[in-house]
Amino acid sequence: MNPLKESAQRIQDKLSELGYTHQVVELPESTRTAQEAAAAIGCEVAQIAKSIIFRLQPSDKALLVVTSGVNRVNEKHLANTLHEKLGKADADFVRERTGFVIGGVAPIGHLDPIRTLIDEDLLQFDTIWAAAGHPKAVFELTPDELVNMTGGQVLSVK
């Protein structure tokens, strides 16, 4: 078994630190998009827990939205809920705030604590798959575990 890439190993270590036995898996194909991840894993696109980073305005804080792979985030709805505008986060902002590249942002293990919102549609599945710090790394978990390990707020993001 090949060692995990450094960023994926960070997630494996974080999972262990949090008391989980989940294994980070590196796939030969890219899992940068929900469609690629579902094809590589062999699950429904809806079971992919997409991590999307937004740049809140005017606070300039990062917001992580973990959504089902089939859903688009309704930015106006979330802006009204949060009372802040959701701005686009460029690659530098994402890496600075999370320590990960776009396409590999995990729901845990960020450089700084990040407010997390979780798509209620993920809760319908027995298991889901999340990015594990690298565009080819993922791990399987339950929706309840996602909520517990992130401390995320569950709501409609559509």
QUIJOPE-V545067 format. One record per helix or strand of 3 or more residues. SS is the DSSP state (helix for helix, strand for strand). FROM is the first residue (numbers start at 1). LEN is the number of residues. If there is no record, write none. Layout:
ss-><SS & SS>
from-><FROM & FROM>
len-><LEN & LEN>
This chain:
ss-><helix & helix & helix & strand & strand & helix & strand & helix & strand & helix & strand & strand & helix & strand>
from-><6 & 34 & 45 & 48 & 62 & 75 & 85 & 91 & 115 & 120 & 128 & 137 & 143 & 153>
len-><12 & 8 & 3 & 10 & 7 & 8 & 4 & 8 & 5 & 5 & 4 & 5 & 8 & 3>
